[in-house]
Amino acid sequence: MQRIILYLLLLLASMAFGQTQHTNKAVLLNIKGGIGPATQEYVQAGFTHANDIAANLIIIEIDTPGGLAKSMREIIQIMLNAGIPTVVYVYPSGTHAASAGTFLLYAADIAAMAPGTNVGAASPVSIGGMPEKPQKPKDPADKAKENPSTQDKTTLEKKAFNDAAAYIRALAKMHDRNAKWAQEAVTEAKTLTAEEALKENVINVVAIDLHDLLKQIHNTTITIKGEKITLNTEDMQVESFKPTWRLKFLQIITDPSIAYLLLVVGVWLVFLEITNPGLFLPGILGVVCVLFAVYGLHLLPISYVGLLLMFLGIILMIAEAFVTSFGFLAIGGAIAFAIGSVMLVDTGIPGFSIAIPVILAISITTALFFLIIIYLVVRAHKNQTVSGQDNLIGKTGRIIVDDSNDKWVFVNGERWRIAHPEAYQKDQPVKITGVSGFTLTVKSINEEHLNGG
């Protein structure tokens, strides 16, 4: 009995000890393409998952040409406040960390690159859609000739460059990396290869692959929130974090071209429902498309002037069907729609703009769609009814009398009852003025002529 109790106690102790053991885990995130709202959501979800499983390290593999400044800063805040060591790794060979990617690399506790990669070109034009770096006037006379709007624009540009330069310098000092080159990457768009970046103290490691990376950073000491942490990456289990269906969907609808197409197709379908009431399906699908488009565009830096121009173009194209303008309204509407489409999402950032061929194709298709639909609707309304009782109104006939001395009106080869038959004589010409069931209301043509009909 004592042996059984001792055995159970040992078993419980071993189970309790096993529960206190923490597996050495790392969570691997992958950022590929432009950095935007969907990327931000993905990184946030990845860090939340890392906290849930008590991960010891987060590795972010990146290959990006740039992205939106707002999303980039949100991601950096997540990294700096997570309390989990973070490695940003430019991988595989042949990829790059340009503009916003450079900021992420500087924000990491450990910055790593694979051979054959490059980093840099971090000017505001590629992380926030700002105009290109302002050029200084050649002489004071040039400065005096500038109008106030140009001077204001130059001031905004300087603010953007100064803000970006200060931000990346702060990140560099936080992780004891080359702040001078970081500023030059912003102000002069400088770039470096992986080997050059290691030599210039821009990154910490050049690693061939993930296994080599973990091997090189083993026993590295870093400081997080004032506390020194020594990394133990030996035999570390790496778990790849895949985006959920919601994150994938968000990534799709925040693509400017997709959001643009959803908006245009949604407007098409809603207009089709309005001109053909009772179809229901086009209206429902149209509203859904518009809602998805509005949600996606809401997360992007859109131009509301461009959006208004698009709707103005649609209104002008609709007006063409009701106003004789010899096509000028339709042409003007198509031009306004195309210009608005160009302005709608014009960040200048790779992956966050609408391709010109897409805009041209959609603008021409939209013009044709509205003109054809409106033409068909107007033609349908102009066509008179060719069958049915209502078609009798306005027709002429004559009064006939049958063998029972009942009076009828003979019209369109048919015999119809008439209201107040006593008021009319045989063979009298009449005009049909109304229909009630199978009885016609008529009026003597002679009476109509007498009254000025």
C-alpha positions in Angstrom: 0.0 0.0 0.0 2.8 2.4 0.9 4.5 1.6 -2.4 1.3 2.4 -4.3 1.0 5.7 -2.5 4.7 6.5 -3.2 4.3 5.6 -6.8 1.2 7.9 -7.2 3.1 10.8 -5.5 6.0 10.4 -7.8 3.7 10.3 -10.8 1.9 13.5 -9.8 5.3 15.2 -9.1 6.5 14.2 -12.5 3.3 15.5 -14.2 3.5 18.8 -12.3 7.2 19.1 -13.3 6.4 18.3 -16.9 3.7 21.0 -16.9 6.2 23.6 -15.8 8.5 22.7 -18.7 8.2 25.1 -21.6 9.0 24.0 -25.0 11.5 26.2 -26.8 9.4 27.6 -29.6 9.6 30.3 -32.3 6.7 31.6 -34.4 7.6 32.3 -38.0 5.7 35.1 -39.9 6.0 35.9 -43.6 5.6 39.3 -45.1 5.7 39.4 -48.9 4.7 42.3 -51.1 3.4 45.7 -50.1 2.9 46.5 -46.4 -0.7 47.6 -45.8 -3.7 47.1 -43.4 -3.9 43.4 -44.1 -0.2 43.0 -43.3 -0.7 44.9 -40.0 -3.7 42.6 -39.1 -1.6 39.5 -39.9 1.4 40.6 -37.8 -1.0 41.5 -34.9 -2.6 38.0 -35.1 0.9 36.4 -35.3 2.1 38.1 -32.1 -1.1 37.3 -30.3 -0.6 33.6 -31.2 3.0 33.8 -30.1 1.8 35.0 -26.7 -0.8 32.3 -26.5 1.7 29.5 -26.9 4.4 31.3 -24.8 6.8 31.4 -27.7 10.4 32.5 -27.0 11.1 34.1 -30.3 9.3 35.7 -33.3 10.9 35.5 -36.7 9.5 37.7 -39.5 10.7 36.9 -43.0 10.2 39.9 -45.3 10.4 40.6 -49.0 8.8 44.0 -49.6 9.1 47.0 -52.0 7.5 49.3 -49.4 4.1 50.1 -48.0 1.9 52.5 -46.2 3.5 54.6 -43.4 0.5 54.1 -41.1 0.6 50.3 -41.4 4.4 50.3 -41.0 4.3 52.3 -37.8 1.5 50.1 -36.4 3.6 47.0 -37.0 6.7 48.6 -35.4 4.6 49.5 -32.3 3.5 45.9 -32.1 7.1 44.7 -32.3 8.5 47.1 -29.8 5.7 46.5 -27.2 5.3 42.8 -27.5 8.0 41.8 -24.9 9.0 38.9 -27.2 12.4 38.9 -28.9 11.9 39.7 -32.6 14.1 38.8 -35.6 13.4 40.4 -39.0 15.0 38.3 -41.7 15.3 39.4 -45.4 14.9 36.1 -47.1 15.3 34.3 -49.5 18.2 35.3 -51.7 17.1 37.8 -54.5 14.6 39.6 -52.2 14.8 43.0 -50.6 13.6 45.2 -47.8 13.1 48.5 -49.4 11.5 51.7 -47.8 9.1 50.4 -45.1 11.0 47.1 -44.9 14.1 49.1 -43.9 12.3 50.6 -41.0 11.1 47.1 -39.9 14.6 45.8 -40.1 15.8 48.6 -37.8 13.0 48.0 -35.4 13.9 44.3 -34.9 15.9 43.1 -31.9 18.0 41.2 -34.3 18.3 42.2 -38.0 19.3 39.5 -40.5 19.6 39.2 -44.2 20.3 36.3 -46.6 23.1 36.6 -49.2 22.0 38.2 -52.4 19.5 40.5 -50.7 19.5 44.3 -50.3 18.1 47.0 -48.0 17.5 50.7 -48.2 15.7 53.4 -50.3 13.5 54.4 -47.4 12.4 57.9 -48.5 8.9 59.0 -47.6 7.8 58.8 -51.2 7.9 55.0 -50.9 6.3 54.7 -47.5 3.5 57.3 -47.5 2.9 58.6 -51.0 4.7 61.9 -50.4 6.0 63.8 -53.4 9.7 63.3 -54.3 12.4 64.9 -52.3 12.2 68.7 -52.7 14.9 70.4 -54.7 16.4 73.6 -53.3 16.0 76.7 -55.4 19.1 77.6 -57.4 19.2 81.1 -56.1 17.1 83.5 -53.9 15.4 84.9 -56.9 13.9 81.5 -57.7 12.7 81.3 -54.1 10.9 84.6 -54.5 9.2 83.5 -57.7 7.6 80.5 -56.0 3.9 80.8 -55.4 2.5 80.2 -51.8 1.1 76.8 -52.7 4.5 75.6 -53.9 6.2 76.8 -50.8 3.5 75.1 -48.6 4.1 71.9 -50.6 7.9 72.2 -50.0 7.3 72.7 -46.3 5.2 69.5 -46.1 7.8 67.6 -48.0 10.5 68.7 -45.6 8.4 67.8 -42.6 7.8 64.3 -44.0 11.5 63.8 -44.7 12.6 65.1 -41.3 10.0 63.0 -39.5 11.0 59.8 -41.3 14.7 60.5 -40.7 14.2 61.2 -36.9 12.0 58.0 -36.6 14.6 55.7 -38.2 17.4 57.3 -36.2 15.5 56.6 -33.0 15.1 52.9 -34.0 18.8 52.7 -34.8 19.9 54.1 -31.5 17.4 51.8 -29.6 19.2 48.7 -31.1 22.7 50.3 -31.3 22.9 50.2 -35.1 24.2 52.6 -37.7 22.0 55.7 -37.3 24.0 57.8 -39.9 23.4 55.4 -42.7 19.8 55.0 -41.6 19.2 58.7 -42.1 20.9 58.6 -45.5 18.6 55.7 -46.5 15.7 58.2 -45.9 17.2 61.4 -47.2 19.3 60.1 -50.1 17.6 56.7 -50.8 20.9 54.8 -50.2 20.9 51.0 -50.4 23.3 48.2 -49.3 23.8 44.6 -50.0 23.6 42.0 -47.2 27.4 41.9 -46.8 27.7 45.7 -46.9 24.9 46.1 -44.4 26.7 43.7 -42.0 29.9 45.6 -42.4 28.2 49.0 -41.8 26.5 47.7 -38.6 23.0 48.0 -40.2 22.2 44.3 -39.5 23.5 41.7 -37.0 23.6 38.6 -39.1 24.0 37.3 -42.7 22.4 33.8 -42.7 22.0 31.4 -45.6 18.7 30.0 -44.3 16.6 29.7 -41.2 18.7 26.9 -39.7 21.8 29.0 -40.1 20.1 32.0 -38.6 19.1 30.1 -35.4 22.6 28.7 -35.1 24.2 32.1 -35.4 21.9 34.0 -32.9 22.2 31.3 -30.2 23.4 32.8 -26.9 23.0 36.3 -28.2 22.1 38.8 -25.5 19.5 41.5 -26.3 17.7 44.1 -24.2 13.9 44.2 -24.1 12.2 46.9 -22.0 15.4 47.4 -20.0 15.9 43.7 -19.3 18.7 41.7 -20.8 17.7 38.4 -22.4 20.0 35.7 -23.7 18.5 33.8 -26.6 18.5 30.0 -26.5 17.8 28.9 -30.1 19.4 25.5 -29.9 16.9 22.8 -30.9 14.2 25.5 -31.2 10.9 24.4 -32.7 9.8 26.8 -35.4 6.0 27.0 -36.1 4.9 28.8 -39.2 1.9 31.1 -38.7 -0.5 31.0 -41.6 -3.1 33.8 -42.2 -6.7 32.8 -41.5 -9.4 33.1 -44.2 -10.4 36.4 -42.7 -6.9 37.8 -43.1 -6.7 36.4 -46.7 -10.0 38.0 -47.5 -8.8 41.4 -46.0 -5.7 41.1 -48.1 -7.8 40.7 -51.2 -10.3 43.6 -50.7 -7.5 46.0 -49.6 -5.8 45.5 -52.9 -6.7 48.9 -54.6 -7.5 47.3 -58.0 -9.8 44.7 -56.4 -11.6 47.4 -54.2 -11.9 49.5 -57.3 -13.4 46.7 -59.4 -15.8 45.8 -56.5 -17.0 49.4 -56.3 -17.6 49.7 -60.1 -19.3 46.3 -60.5 -21.4 47.1 -57.4 -22.6 50.4 -59.0 -23.4 48.6 -62.2 -25.5 46.0 -60.5 -27.4 48.5 -58.3 -28.2 50.6 -61.4 -29.4 47.5 -63.2 -31.7 46.8 -60.3 -33.0 50.4 -60.3 -33.8 50.3 -64.0 -35.3 46.8 -63.8 -37.2 46.7 -60.4 -38.0 43.2 -59.1 -34.9 41.3 -60.3 -33.5 41.4 -56.7 -30.4 39.4 -57.3 -28.4 42.2 -59.1 -29.5 44.6 -56.3 -28.4 42.3 -53.5 -25.1 41.4 -55.2 -24.5 45.1 -56.0 -25.0 46.3 -52.4 -22.7 43.5 -51.1 -20.0 44.5 -53.6 -20.3 48.2 -52.7 -20.1 47.5 -49.0 -16.9 45.3 -49.5 -15.4 48.0 -51.7 -16.2 50.8 -49.1 -14.6 48.7 -46.3 -11.5 48.0 -48.4 -11.1 51.6 -49.5 -11.7 52.9 -46.0 -8.5 51.2 -44.9 -6.6 52.7 -47.8 -5.4 56.3 -48.3 -8.0 57.2 -50.9 -8.7 60.6 -52.5 -12.3 61.7 -51.9 -12.0 64.2 -54.8 -11.3 61.2 -57.1 -14.3 59.3 -55.7 -16.6 62.3 -56.4 -15.2 62.7 -59.9 -16.1 59.0 -60.5 -19.7 59.5 -59.4 -19.9 62.8 -61.4 -18.8 60.8 -64.5 -21.5 58.3 -63.9 -24.2 61.0 -63.6 -23.0 62.6 -66.8 -23.2 59.3 -68.7 -26.7 58.7 -67.4 -27.7 62.3 -68.4 -26.7 61.5 -72.0 -29.7 59.3 -72.4 -32.1 62.1 -71.5 -30.4 65.2 -72.9 -29.5 65.7 -76.5 -25.8 66.6 -76.4 -24.6 64.6 -79.4 -22.4 62.5 -77.1 -20.6 65.3 -75.3 -22.1 64.4 -71.9 -21.1 60.7 -72.3 -17.5 61.6 -73.4 -17.2 64.1 -70.5 -18.6 61.6 -68.1 -16.1 58.9 -69.3 -13.2 61.4 -68.9 -14.3 62.5 -65.4 -14.7 58.8 -64.4 -11.2 57.9 -65.7 -9.5 60.9 -64.0 -11.3 60.1 -60.8 -10.2 56.5 -61.0 -6.6 57.6 -61.4 -6.8 59.9 -58.4 -8.8 57.4 -56.3 -5.7 55.5 -54.9 -2.5 57.3 -56.0 0.1 56.5 -53.4 3.0 56.0 -55.7 3.8 52.8 -53.7 4.2 49.5 -55.4 1.2 47.3 -54.8 -0.9 50.3 -53.6 -2.1 51.9 -56.9 -4.5 51.0 -59.7 -2.9 50.1 -63.0 -3.7 52.5 -65.8 -4.7 49.7 -68.3 -7.3 48.5 -65.7 -8.6 52.1 -65.3 -8.9 52.5 -69.1 -10.7 49.2 -69.6 -13.1 49.8 -66.7 -13.9 53.4 -67.8 -14.7 52.4 -71.4 -16.8 49.4 -70.2 -18.7 51.6 -67.7 -19.5 54.1 -70.3 -20.8 51.4 -72.7 -22.7 49.7 -69.9 -24.7 52.8 -68.8 -25.4 53.9 -72.3 -26.7 50.5 -73.4 -28.8 49.9 -70.3 -30.3 53.4 -70.4 -31.0 53.2 -74.2 -32.9 49.9 -73.7 -34.9 51.3 -70.8 -35.8 54.5 -72.6 -36.8 52.6 -75.7 -39.0 50.2 -73.7 -40.8 53.2 -72.1 -41.4 54.8 -75.5 -42.9 51.7 -77.1 -46.7 51.7 -77.0 -48.7 48.6 -75.9 -49.5 46.6 -78.9 -52.1 44.2 -77.3 -54.7 44.2 -74.6 -57.7 46.3 -73.8 -55.8 49.5 -73.0 -54.7 49.5 -76.7 -58.4 50.2 -77.6 -58.3 53.7 -76.1 -58.1 56.3 -78.9 -59.3 53.8 -81.6 -62.3 54.6 -83.8 -65.2 52.3 -84.5 -68.9 52.4 -85.4 -72.1 51.5 -83.7 -73.9 48.3 -84.9 -77.3 46.8 -84.0 -77.9 43.1 -83.6 -81.1 41.1 -84.2 -82.3 41.8 -80.6 -81.9 45.6 -81.2 -79.0 45.7 -78.8 -76.3 48.3 -79.7 -72.6 47.4 -79.8 -69.4 49.1 -81.0 -67.4 47.4 -83.7 -63.7 48.1 -83.4 -60.6 46.2 -84.5 -62.8 43.5 -86.0 -64.5 42.8 -82.7 -67.8 43.6 -81.1 -67.9 45.3 -77.7 -70.6 46.4 -75.3 -70.9 50.2 -74.9 -71.9 52.3 -71.9 -75.2 54.3 -72.5 -76.1 52.7 -75.8 -79.3 54.8 -76.0 -77.2 57.8 -76.8 -75.9 56.5 -80.1 -77.4 55.5 -83.5 -76.6 52.7 -85.9 -73.5 53.2 -88.0 -72.5 56.3 -86.0 -68.7 56.7 -85.9 -67.3 56.9 -82.4 -64.0 57.1 -80.6 -63.1 54.8 -77.6 -62.3 56.9 -74.5 -62.3 54.2 -71.8 -62.4 50.5 -70.9 -64.2 49.0 -68.0 -64.1 45.2 -68.1 -65.7 44.3 -71.4 -67.6 47.5 -71.7 -66.3 50.5 -73.7 -66.9 54.2 -73.0 -67.2 56.0 -76.4 -67.6 59.5 -77.7 -69.1 60.6 -80.9 -66.5 61.7 -83.3 -68.9 64.5 -84.4 -69.2 65.6 -80.8 -65.4 65.6 -80.4 -65.0 67.7 -83.5 -67.6 70.1 -82.2 -65.7 70.4 -79.0 -62.4 71.1 -80.7 -61.1 67.4 -80.6 
